[in-house]
Amino acid sequence: MHDYRKEVQQLLDVMGNSEQELTLGAKAIQLILQMAAKGSSAEVIEEKRASVTPEAESKPAVQEVEPVVDEPTEESKEKAKIDRTSQTLQALLSEKGDSQALDNWVQKDPKIFERLFDMVMVYKVSTRRIGFKAYNKNNKELRFRETIRNQFNPKNGDAILVSNAHTDSPRITKLIRRPAESYYPNTVTFDRGVVEVNTDKELIVKRNVSGKKLRVDGELFEYKIPAQAYNIHEGSIVRLRWYAQPRGERQNEDISLAWVYPECQEKVTTPAPKKEKGPKPQYQPTIEFDLAGKTVGIVVGRELYRDKYEAIIEAHNGKMLMVDAFYHRRAPENYFARRLSEADYVIMVQNQNKHNTSYALAKIKDQFQGFAVAKNLTGIQVEQAIYRAVKGLPAFVAG
């Protein structure tokens, strides 16, 4: 008999203790037991066939003949296991309301997430500059507006369960997040940007309501509101979005005006110009060295502490180029080689990067005049790493 205990134990491990999850788990276990019972019936027939003695076989053919059942193969056992998993997933998806049990299962066993897309009613999300698209196993495409993206906030690669997919108004009934370690964004969002008027009387966006400056591919950018955009004026609050993959120098049309916030929800005063003109953060060097105008590339996740690192580099008479270390696409060495092509020295912040980033930088480090690793985000660690890169010292210092 097939040992079904592993499947039941996996389900128990991810199941919560709420009344809904317990009810749902009980149904899923019943499905597993039903599949196991079918398998055991076939095994009983096989045992009966094997128990026939030679004497019995030599008797006239008038005796009852038992049906012959082929010996279960590894392939058939695997198929049975897949069938049980599919039925359990279907049971979890069919339940209304919260999908916490399914989410727990997916996060614990990432392979289960890919199995979801074997079902025609499950679609994979592909985020776009405005709204998102979704595709099922038959490559049927659905499109959703930014209003639906606001409601569900799906990430690129997430799974959605869709009803009424054959109509003009498909409805999302469940959102299942993909495993965190396999997430990769394909769009960048600059949210709650403030619309201002420049000296040419054009409507532009260059900062958000918190005063954070608009940067595209690490460079300061001034987005001009398209002439055809309506109901936008000075003080309006908007959302901008562009594709993450760089394709040459960014142009205004590469960025989409994804959303305009209703004025009743956002009451924000444009930051006073005097803040823009204020002095940059100052840094008092702890080591003596001169970058002599050269560029230092800082590779750090989410481009953290941009102003602080820029102040450190400027204090040593250099320029900064910052690149996000959390790059998830193929051929990362090509990506970083291109993004850091203007850098003379490169510093990687160790505790804010991914393994594929470290591997890629190790392969291309010879293209720079110097390369070093900062153990953490602190300013003194980064400054010391820059010093080692400039002086040709070991890239990493333990302790």
C-alpha positions in Angstrom: 0.0 0.0 0.0 1.3 3.5 -0.8 2.6 5.3 2.2 0.5 8.4 2.2 1.7 9.7 5.6 4.2 12.1 4.1 1.5 14.0 2.2 -0.7 14.2 5.3 2.2 15.4 7.5 3.1 18.1 5.0 -0.5 19.4 5.0 -0.6 19.4 8.8 2.7 21.3 9.0 1.3 24.2 6.9 -2.2 24.2 8.3 -3.2 26.9 10.8 -5.6 26.5 13.8 -8.4 28.6 12.6 -11.8 27.0 12.1 -11.7 27.6 8.4 -8.2 26.2 7.9 -9.1 23.1 10.1 -12.2 22.4 8.0 -10.3 22.9 4.8 -7.4 20.7 6.0 -9.9 17.9 6.8 -11.3 18.0 3.3 -7.8 17.8 1.8 -6.9 14.8 4.0 -10.0 13.0 2.9 -9.0 13.5 -0.7 -5.5 12.0 0.0 -7.1 9.0 1.8 -9.5 8.4 -1.1 -6.5 8.4 -3.6 -4.6 6.0 -1.2 -7.6 3.7 -1.1 -7.8 3.4 -4.9 -4.1 2.5 -4.9 -4.5 -0.1 -2.2 -7.3 -1.8 -4.2 -5.0 -2.4 -7.1 -2.3 -3.8 -4.7 -4.8 -6.3 -3.2 -5.6 -7.7 -6.7 -1.9 -8.1 -7.4 -1.4 -10.0 -4.1 -4.2 -12.4 -5.0 -2.6 -13.1 -8.4 0.8 -13.8 -6.8 -0.7 -16.2 -4.3 -1.9 -18.8 -6.9 0.0 -22.1 -6.6 1.5 -24.1 -9.5 -1.0 -26.9 -8.8 -3.9 -24.4 -9.1 -2.4 -23.1 -12.3 -2.4 -26.6 -13.8 -6.1 -27.2 -13.3 -8.5 -26.9 -16.2 -9.3 -23.5 -17.4 -12.8 -23.7 -16.1 -11.7 -22.0 -12.8 -12.3 -18.3 -12.3 -9.5 -16.2 -13.7 -8.4 -13.1 -11.7 -7.6 -10.0 -13.8 -3.9 -9.4 -14.2 -2.7 -6.1 -12.8 0.7 -4.7 -13.9 3.3 -4.1 -11.2 3.2 -0.4 -10.1 6.2 1.4 -11.6 8.1 4.4 -10.1 6.5 6.4 -12.9 2.9 5.4 -12.0 3.6 6.0 -8.3 4.9 9.5 -9.1 1.8 10.2 -11.2 -0.4 9.1 -8.4 1.4 11.5 -6.1 1.0 14.3 -8.6 -2.7 13.6 -8.9 -3.1 13.7 -5.1 -1.3 17.1 -5.0 -3.4 18.5 -7.8 -6.6 17.4 -6.0 -5.5 19.0 -2.8 -4.6 22.2 -4.6 -8.0 22.3 -6.3 -9.7 21.8 -2.9 -7.7 24.7 -1.4 -8.4 27.0 -4.4 -12.1 26.2 -4.3 -12.5 27.4 -0.8 -13.8 31.0 -0.5 -12.2 33.6 1.6 -8.7 33.5 3.2 -6.0 31.3 1.5 -3.6 31.2 4.4 -3.2 27.5 4.4 -2.3 27.5 0.7 0.1 30.5 1.2 1.9 28.6 4.0 2.2 25.5 1.8 3.7 27.5 -1.1 6.2 29.3 1.1 7.3 26.0 2.7 7.6 24.1 -0.6 8.2 26.4 -3.6 7.7 23.6 -6.1 4.0 23.6 -5.2 3.7 27.2 -6.5 4.6 26.1 -10.0 2.1 23.3 -9.9 -0.7 25.9 -9.5 -0.2 26.9 -13.2 -1.2 23.4 -14.3 -4.8 24.5 -13.7 -6.4 26.6 -16.5 -8.1 29.0 -14.0 -4.8 30.0 -12.5 -2.9 32.8 -14.2 0.6 34.2 -13.8 0.9 37.9 -13.3 3.2 40.0 -15.5 3.2 43.6 -14.2 3.2 46.5 -16.7 3.8 50.2 -16.6 0.1 50.7 -16.2 -1.9 47.8 -14.7 -0.8 44.2 -15.4 -1.4 41.2 -17.7 -1.9 37.6 -16.7 -1.5 34.3 -18.6 -2.7 30.8 -18.0 -1.3 27.4 -19.1 -2.9 27.9 -22.5 -1.3 31.3 -22.9 -4.7 33.0 -22.7 -4.1 36.6 -21.9 -6.1 38.8 -19.5 -5.5 42.5 -18.9 -6.3 44.4 -15.8 -6.4 48.2 -15.2 -4.4 50.1 -12.6 -7.5 50.2 -10.4 -7.3 46.4 -10.0 -3.6 46.7 -9.3 -4.4 49.2 -6.6 -6.9 46.7 -5.1 -4.8 43.5 -5.1 -1.2 44.9 -5.4 0.1 41.8 -7.2 3.9 41.4 -7.7 5.5 40.2 -10.9 5.1 36.4 -11.1 2.4 36.1 -8.5 -0.5 33.7 -9.2 -4.2 34.7 -9.4 -7.3 32.6 -9.4 -9.7 34.0 -12.0 -13.4 33.5 -12.5 -15.4 34.6 -15.6 -12.2 34.6 -17.6 -14.2 34.0 -20.8 -16.1 37.3 -20.4 -15.2 41.0 -20.7 -15.1 41.3 -16.9 -12.9 38.6 -15.4 -12.8 38.6 -11.7 -9.9 37.8 -9.4 -11.0 35.6 -6.5 -7.6 34.8 -5.0 -4.0 36.1 -5.0 -1.2 33.7 -4.1 2.2 35.2 -3.6 5.1 33.5 -5.2 7.9 32.3 -2.9 9.9 35.3 -1.7 13.3 34.1 -2.8 12.2 33.7 -6.4 10.6 37.2 -6.7 12.0 39.5 -9.3 10.5 42.9 -10.2 10.1 44.0 -13.8 8.8 47.5 -13.1 9.9 50.4 -10.9 7.3 52.7 -9.2 7.8 56.2 -8.0 4.7 56.8 -6.0 3.0 60.1 -4.8 5.0 62.3 -7.0 4.2 66.0 -6.7 3.4 68.0 -9.8 5.3 71.3 -10.0 5.8 74.0 -12.6 9.2 74.7 -14.0 10.6 78.0 -15.4 9.2 77.1 -18.8 5.7 76.8 -17.3 5.7 73.1 -17.9 4.2 70.6 -15.5 6.9 68.4 -14.1 7.6 65.8 -11.4 11.0 65.6 -9.7 10.2 64.7 -6.1 7.5 63.0 -4.1 5.4 64.2 -1.1 8.2 63.2 1.3 10.8 65.2 -0.6 12.5 62.1 -2.1 14.0 63.0 -5.5 13.0 61.1 -8.7 15.8 58.9 -9.9 15.7 56.7 -12.9 18.5 54.1 -13.2 20.3 55.9 -10.3 20.3 59.3 -12.1 18.2 62.3 -11.2 15.3 62.7 -13.6 12.7 65.4 -14.3 9.5 63.9 -15.7 7.4 66.2 -17.9 3.6 65.6 -17.7 2.4 64.8 -21.3 0.4 67.6 -22.9 -2.6 65.2 -23.4 -2.9 64.4 -19.7 -6.0 65.9 -18.3 -7.2 67.0 -14.9 -3.6 67.5 -13.7 -2.3 70.8 -12.4 0.3 72.1 -10.0 0.0 70.3 -6.7 -1.6 67.1 -8.2 -0.2 63.8 -6.8 0.7 61.2 -9.3 2.2 57.7 -9.7 5.0 57.1 -12.2 6.2 53.7 -13.4 8.8 52.4 -15.9 10.3 49.0 -16.8 13.2 48.0 -14.6 15.4 46.6 -17.5 17.5 49.6 -18.8 17.4 50.1 -22.6 19.9 52.8 -23.2 19.4 56.3 -21.9 15.9 56.9 -20.5 13.6 59.3 -22.3 10.5 60.9 -21.0 8.3 58.6 -23.0 9.9 55.6 -21.3 8.0 56.6 -18.1 4.3 56.2 -17.8 1.8 58.3 -15.8 0.2 55.3 -14.1 -2.2 57.0 -11.7 -3.5 60.4 -10.6 -4.7 60.5 -7.0 -8.1 62.0 -6.3 -7.5 65.4 -4.7 -9.8 64.6 -1.8 -7.4 61.9 -0.7 -4.1 63.8 -1.0 -3.5 67.2 0.5 0.2 67.8 0.3 2.2 71.0 0.1 5.1 71.1 -2.3 8.4 71.1 -0.4 9.7 74.6 0.0 12.4 75.6 -2.5 14.8 76.5 0.3 15.1 72.9 1.3 16.3 72.1 -2.2 18.9 74.8 -2.0 20.1 73.7 1.4 23.7 72.3 1.9 24.3 68.7 1.2 25.1 66.3 4.1 28.7 66.8 5.2 31.1 64.0 6.1 34.3 64.3 8.0 36.8 61.9 6.5 38.5 59.3 8.8 41.2 58.3 6.3 43.3 60.5 4.1 43.1 59.7 0.3 42.1 61.6 -2.8 39.8 60.2 -5.5 40.9 63.1 -7.8 37.5 63.2 -9.6 37.2 59.5 -10.2 33.9 57.6 -10.0 33.1 55.1 -7.3 30.3 52.5 -8.0 28.4 51.5 -4.8 26.5 48.2 -5.2 23.9 47.9 -2.4 20.4 46.5 -2.2 17.6 49.0 -2.7 20.2 51.7 -3.2 20.2 52.4 0.5 21.9 55.5 2.1 22.5 57.2 -1.2 23.0 60.7 0.3 25.4 59.4 3.0 27.6 57.5 0.6 27.6 60.4 -1.9 28.8 62.7 0.9 31.6 60.3 1.8 32.8 60.1 -1.8 32.5 63.8 -2.4 34.5 64.4 0.8 37.4 62.6 -1.0 36.9 64.6 -4.2 35.1 61.8 -6.1 31.8 61.1 -7.9 29.3 58.3 -7.0 27.5 55.8 -9.2 25.0 53.7 -7.3 23.5 50.4 -8.5 20.9 48.2 -6.9 22.4 44.9 -5.8 19.0 43.1 -5.9 19.1 42.2 -9.6 17.3 38.9 -10.3 17.4 38.4 -14.1 19.7 36.3 -16.3 23.3 37.1 -17.1 23.9 39.4 -14.1 27.6 39.8 -15.0 26.5 41.5 -18.3 24.1 43.7 -16.4 26.6 44.9 -13.8 29.4 45.3 -16.4 27.1 47.6 -18.3 25.7 49.6 -15.3 29.2 50.0 -13.8 31.0 50.7 -17.1 31.8 54.3 -16.0 33.1 53.4 -12.5 36.8 53.5 -11.7 36.4 51.7 -8.4 33.5 49.5 -7.2 32.4 48.8 -3.6 29.9 46.0 -2.8 28.1 46.1 0.5 28.2 42.5 1.7 25.0 42.3 3.9 22.8 44.0 1.2 23.4 41.9 -1.9 22.5 38.5 -3.3 24.8 35.5 -4.1 24.4 36.0 -7.9 25.5 39.7 -7.4 28.6 38.6 -5.6 29.4 36.0 -8.2 28.8 38.4 -11.1 31.0 41.1 -9.5 33.8 38.6 -8.9 33.8 37.7 -12.6 34.0 41.4 -13.8 36.1 43.0 -11.0 39.2 43.1 -13.2 37.5 45.7 -15.5 37.8 48.3 -12.6 40.9 50.0 -11.2 40.0 48.7 -7.8 37.3 46.6 -6.1 36.5 46.0 -2.4 33.8 44.7 -0.1 32.2 46.7 2.8 30.9 44.3 5.5 27.9 46.4 6.4 26.1 49.7 5.6 28.0 51.9 8.1 29.8 54.9 6.6 33.2 54.0 8.0 33.0 50.5 6.5 32.3 51.9 3.1 35.0 54.6 3.4 37.6 52.0 4.4 36.5 49.8 1.5 37.0 52.7 -0.9 40.5 53.3 0.5 41.4 49.6 0.0 40.2 49.7 -3.6 42.1 52.9 -4.3 45.3 51.6 -2.7 45.1 48.1 -4.2 44.8 46.4 -0.8 42.8 43.2 -0.2 39.2 43.5 -1.2 37.9 42.1 2.1 39.2 42.4 5.7 37.9 39.9 8.2 37.1 40.9 11.8 
